Amino acid sequence: MRLLRYLADGSPTIGAVSGEGIVPIGDILPKFTRMKQLAAAGPDALDRLRDKLAAATPRMALADARLLAPIERPGKYLAIGMNYRRHMEEAVKLGIAPPTNQLWFNKQTTCVAGPYDDIDPGVTEKLDYEVELGVVIGRTAKNVDADDAPAHVFGYFVANDVSARDWQFHTPTFTMGKSFDTHGPIGPWIVTADEIADPHTLDVRCLVNGELRQSSNTEQLIYSVWAQIAYLTTAFTLEPGDLLATGTPEGVGVSMVPPRFLVEGDVVRCEIDRIGAIENRIARR
């Protein structure tokens, strides 16, 4: 299923895609009003939703809806750095030491934006893009083995880990340069985990003004999604609705010669096969 959030009569509403339309989830499972509730409810709730969705009538055309970030503000938004080998090689050429462990940083959750919202560059002069496979946690996860990790995933989305490169190293944790407001567009919906048996077979692409900048496949991840969940939950609990960004491939703007950063009016499109695409314009300062 494709689950989303959208504006209905001016209010955020959760829905499911049915054909070319949207069925409000409240019409068929009234107890669920927030996506995080559904993520926490487990596979039985999704089975009920799937059964009822087959007979439900869409209330709005998908093309007419204003889509929001497909989950409310998460408790955590964590992203892993240098998790594609060729991207790591790009970083090394820029003088960044290769990590010896999984390299995680926080994106402050206030950065989360909708799939078609404008990106506000803010004060950065070196605005960059990073297409990534996003993961939504479902079942609470602590001390999870990699083999058991799939049972803790609610679904997947497309993410752009927008990066302010001139601010990224203001802090050793990257937090400042990764967390500007609007620098976390995600969506366009959550594809439930049952639709993607193996998330390590997906083509990922990023285009700027129609020019292909990044193109790879999640089979190139250094640390798999399952290894990422196992590593993180060794230290702390992942809760329903938490978000993971699983790494970006080579082709980011800062690595080009000369560097090619985003400017006002640029349109960044991030695509992942079997999930969808998000597209965001760089707004005027």
N, C-alpha and C positions, 0 to 999 in steps of 0.2 A: 504494500500500500504506500501511497504518497500522502503524507500528513503535513498540513501547513497551518499557518496563522495568517489571517487577513482581516481587513476592516469590513465589518458589516454594520451599517447604520452608525458609523463612526466609532464603533467599539471593537477592540481586538477579539477575534473569534477563532476557535480551532475548527479545522475542517479536514475532510478527506477528498482527494481527487476521484471523481467518477466520470470517466469519459472525458468530455471537454468542460465539465462543470465541477462545482464544489458542493459537497453535502456537509452542512454543519454537523459536527459530531454531537452537539447537544440535542439534535433532532432524534438521534437513534440511541445514544447512551447519555442521558441527561446528567448523570452524576459527574461527568468529566467536562470541566470548563477550562482547564489549563493543560498544556502539553506535558508539563512535568508530572502531573497526576497520571496521565496515560503512560508515560515512560516508567513510572514506579509500579504500575498495576500488573505488569507481567503479561506473559503470552496468552493467558486465558481471556483477558480483556481484549487483546488484539484479535483473538479468534471470534469473539462476540461481535466486535466492530466489523470484521470482514464479512461475517454472515449477514449482518443487517444492512451493510452497505450495498450488497448485491440487489436489494429490493428498494433502496432509497432513491428519492428524486432530488437531483441537484437544485439548489436555490439560486445559484449565481454562476454565470459563465466564468470559467477560469480566466479568459482573456480580459474580462471586465474588472477583475479583482485587484486591489492593491495588496500585494503580498508583504508581510512583515517577516522579521527573523522568525524561523519556524519553531523556536522555543523561547519562552520568557527568559529574563535575565538568569543565566546559570549561576550556580554556586561557585563553580570553577571553570575557567577556560585556560587549558594548558596546551602548549605547543612545543614540539620537539624540533631542535635545530640540526642541520646537516645530516639528514637521515636518508638522503639519496647520495650514492658514492660520487657521482659526477658533480653534484652541487657542493659536496664537501671539498672536492678538488678545486672548485671555483673559489671557495672561501679561503683555502690554504694559499692560493695565489695572491689573495688580498692581505695576507699576513695573519690570518686567524688560525690558531693552532687546532688541529683535528682533535675532537673529543675522544677520551678513552672510555667513557661511559655514555649512556643515553643523556643527551643535553636538553634539559627541559627548562622552559621559562613560562611565566604567567603573562597572559594578555588580560589586563583588567576588564572585568565583565561589562563595564560601561562603554567599551569599544564596539560592542555587538550592534550590527546594523542590518537592515533588510537587504534582500537579494538584488534590488534595483535602486537602492538609495544612493544619493550622491556621496562621494568621499570628500570630506573637508580636509585639505592638506594641513591646515593649522600653520604652525611656525616653521615646519620643516622645509628645507630647500632640496632635499634628496628623498623624494617620495618614490617608493618601490612597491612592486607586486610580488605575490607568491601564491600560486594555486596550490591547494592542499585538499586531500580527502579528510573530511571531518567525521568524527564519531560522537554519537550521543550515548551516554551510559544509561542503561535501564536498571537492572538489578544491582543493589548495593554491592560493592566489590572491595574486599580487604583480604590480603594474602592469597590472591588468586593465582593459580598455576596457568601457564600459557594455554594448556589444553582445555581449561575450563573457562577461559576468557570469553569465547564467543557467546556463552550464555548470559553475559552481563552487558551485551550491546543491544540497545534499543533500535538504532538505525544509523544512517549515514547521510551526509550532506556535502555540498560544495562550499569550500571556504577560500577566502582571499586573506592571507596573513599580511595585510598592508603594513609596510615597514618604513619608519622614518630613519633612514640610515645615518643621518648626522646626529640623531639623538640615541641611536641604539646602544652605543657604548658609553653613554653618560652613566650607566649603571652596569655592573658586571653581569647582572641577571637579564639584560636586554629590555627590562620592563618599560622604561620610559619610551623607547623608540618603537615598541610594539603595541602600545595601548592608547594612542590618541583616540579621542572620540571619533566615531564612524570608521575606524580602521579595522573593523572586524565584520565585514559583510558576510553573511552566510545564507544558505538556502539552496534552491528556491523552496524546498520542502525537505522533509525527512523521509527517506526511503527505508521502510522497516527492514530489519536484519534478515528476515526470512526471504526477502527478495534477492539478497546478495549473499549466496552461500560462502563465497570466498572473496573478500575485499582486496585480495592481492593480485587481481587480474584485470584491473580497470585502467583504461587509457585516461590520462589527464592532460589538459592543455590550458594555456593562457594566451590570449590574443590582446594586443593593444592597438586600437584603431584598425582592427582587422588583420594586423600583422602577427603571425605566429611567433611567440617569444619562447614559450615552454611547451615541450611535448615529451611525455614519458609514459610509463605504466607503473602501477603500484607494485608490480613484481620486483621492481628495483629498490624497494625500501630496504635499508640496512637492517633495521629492527622492525619486525612485523607488527601489525596492530596488536596481535595477541601478546607478543613480547613486551610491547609498550605497557599494556594494562597490567601484566604481571609485575613489571619493574615498579611502576607507580604505586601499586597497591601493597608492595613490600613496605612502603613508608607510611602511606596514609590511605584513608578510605575514599573511594570514588562513589558518588551518590547519584541517584536518578536525576537526569538532566544536565550533569556535568558534561563539558565538551572537551574533546581532544582534537588537535590539528596535527596530522601525522607526518608532516615533512613536505618540503617542496623540491622539485627537480631543478636541474640546471637551467640557465637562461634568464636569471634575474637581471634587472637593469644595472645594478651596481657592478656586476661582473663584466659588462661589455666594455669594449675599448673603442672610443671613450665610453664612460658610463652613460646610460640613457635613462634618466629619471622621468617620472610622470609629471605632466604640466597641466594647467587648466584646460579643460575641454577634452582631454584624453578619455577614451572609453576602454575600460578593462573588462574583458570577458573571460571568465574561468569556467571550464567545462570538464565534467567527468562522465564518461560513458555509463549508461544505465542509471545515472542519478539525475543529471540535468545541467543547467548552466545558471550562473549569476552574471549580471552585467552592471557596472557602476561607472558613472561619469565623475571625473575630477572637477569639483566645484571651484568657483571663483573664490579667491582669498577674501 
